[in-house]
Amino acid sequence: SDPWEKAVLKFGLVVNCEFSDREIRQWLVSKFEEENLSLEPGALSKLLERTGKDLNYLAQETEKLMIFAGQKKLITREMVEESVNYYPSTRIPMMVSAIREKNTDKALKVLKELMREKSDSLKILGYLLSAFQGILRSNRGGSPGEISRFIEWLFRADLAIKTGKDPDLVMETLLINMCQSGNRRLEAGG
C-alpha cells in the first residue's frame, strides 16, 4: 500500500502549508484572547521577529509567554524580550548581513546570542552555508570567489567541530576570518 495512504490512515490528513503574516497574526491574537490576554502595540511584532514563521516554535514560545505573564492581562514588548528566545534561523540573516558589511563586532554579538541560547554550532553552520550558497546561486552580491571561499571555510569549520575542536572557538575564528576577508565590503546586488 502507498506510504502516504498509510500516514493518512494513521495520523489523519497530512498537509504542508504556509500561512500568511496576516493569518499568523490573527491566530496569535485569538490564542491570546482565549486566555483573556491582550497585547501591547508592538508586542505581537516582537514575538514574530523572535520566532519566525515556524508554527511549532511559535506555539511553544507563545505558551511560554502566557505562563510568564502569570496573572497579568497585558502582554508587553518587554515580556516578549524577557521570555521568548529567538529561533536560530531568524538570527542568521543578521549574521550574514554583518559578514557582508564586514562588521566583526556585530557578527560576533549575534553568535554570542545564539550560543547563549544553546544553539547548535553545526546547525548555525548549516544555516550560514545555505545562505551563502543562495547568494552565490542568485549572484546577489559579492565576488563569486570570496563567497566560494566562505563556503569552503564553512565546510572546514564543520569538519573541525565534528573532529572535536572547540565549537565556540571554531565559530568565532570563522566569523572573524569572514569579516576580515578582503578589504572591501560585499555589496548587495552586485
N, C-alpha and C positions, 0 to 999 in steps of 0.2 A: 504493500500500500504506500501511497505518497506520503513523505515525511511531513509536508505542510498539512495534509489532511489529518494525520495523527496529532500534530500540535494543536490544530483547531479543536479536535475532539477532546483532547486532554485539558487544554487551557482556555478554550473559547476562541473567539475571533482574534487573529494575530494581525495587528495593523501598525504600520510605521508611518507616522505623520508629523508634520511640523506645524506649530501654531504660530500665528502672527503675534507681534508685540501686543496688539490690542486684545486679542483673545487671552493671552497670558495675564495681562493686567486685570482683565475682567474676572478671570478665575481667581487670582490672588485677592482682589477686593471682596469677592463673595466668600472666600475662605475666611478672611478676617471678620467680615460681617457675621458669619455663622457663630463666631466666638465673641460677638459683641465688642469687637475692637475696631477702632478707626485709625486711619493713617495720617500723620502729619504730612503736609506738602513736601515732596522730595524724598520721603522715606521709601516709597514704592520704587522710584527710580534708582535709589541707592541699593535696594535689595536686588534688583535685576542686574545692576552693574556688577555686583559681587558674585552673583550666582550664574549669570549667563542664562541660556535657554534650556539647560539640561533639567527636564521636569522632575526627575527623581531627586536630584540635588536640591532643586528649588523647593520641592515639597519637604525635604528633610530640614533644610535651613529655615523654612517658614515655621515648621513645627517647633524647632528650637527657639526661634524668635518669640513665638507665642508663650512658651514656657518661661523664657527670660522676662517677658513683660509682666508675668505674675498677675497681680490684682489691678495693674494699670489698664486703663481703657484706651489709651492713645499710644500708638507705635511711633516713635520719633526716629529721625535720621541717626541720632547718637546711639539709640538702642540697636539699630541695624549695624552701625560701625563697631559696636562693642561685641555683638553676639554672632554675627554672620561672617563666616570665612569666605574668602574669595575662592571660587572654583579655579583650579590651576590654569585651565585654558583661557580664562578671561584675563590673566596677567601676562600671558605670552606675547600678545600684541604690544603691550607696554615694553616688554623686554626687547622685542625685535625693533621697535621704534628707537629705543635707547641705543642699541647696537648700530642701527643705521645712522643715527645722529652722532655716533662716536662719543656718547655720553657714558663713560665708565661708571661714574657715581650713581647715575640713575639705574643702569643695568644691574649693578651690584645690590642696590637697595631693593629692587624687585626680587632678585634672587634670595636675599635675606628674608624677605617677607614670605616667600614660598617655602623656604626651609623652616622658618619658624612655625609654619602651619603643617609641617611634616610632609610636604610634597615630595614625591619620589624623584630623585635626580634623573633616573632613566626615563621617566615619563616627561619630565621637562625637556630633556634632550630630544625625545620623540616629537614633542610639540614644536620645538625650535627647528628641527630637521624638516618637518612638514612645512613650516612657514617659509624657510629659505628655499626649499625645493619649489614651492609655489611662486616665489619671487623670481627664481631662475627660469621656470617654465613660462611665466607670463611676461618676462622681460620688463618687470615693473620697477626697475631702478638698480643702480649699482653696476659694477663691471661684472660680467659673467665669470671672469677669472677669480675675482675676490669672493663672489658668492660660492663658487665651486670650492674654493679653499676653505670657506666656512663649513661647508657640508663635509669636507674631508676631516676637519677638526672635530666636528660633532661626532663622526664615526669613531675617531680616535679617543675622544672623551668617553664615549660609550664603552669601548673596549677597556680603557683604563679602569673605569668603575667596576666593570664585570670581572676584572682580574685582581680586584682587591685594593685598588688605590682609594684614598680618602675622597668620598664624593664631594664634600664641601670644597676641598682644595682644588679638585679637578674642575669643578664648575666655576669657581672664582677665577682660576687661571684661564680657562676657556673664554670667559666673558671679557677679561682684561685684554687678552690677545685679539679677540674680535673687535673690540672698541678701538684698539690702538693700531689695527691693521691698516696699512696705507696711511696717507696723511690727508686724504680728502673724505669728506662726508659722502655717504651713499645717498644720492639724490633720488627722491621719489619721482617716478615717471621717466627716468632715463638718465 
